[in-house]
């Protein structure tokens, strides 16, 4: 809905998507909405992005994700 900034796909087909980047001089599709991280299971027949709940105590108002990467141990 407001565009994604980056995506990282794990070997098991789970995709993590960062969204909500606000950058000076670049039009934001949702300037008053905080950034989000979505999860999408690409193994599903009709995959859809689901917003992940971010822990309490995190400053969501200033969350401005730029890029995303994962570490698999």
Helices and strands as residue ranges (DSSP letters): E 4-9, E 14-19, E 36-41, E 50-51, G 60-62
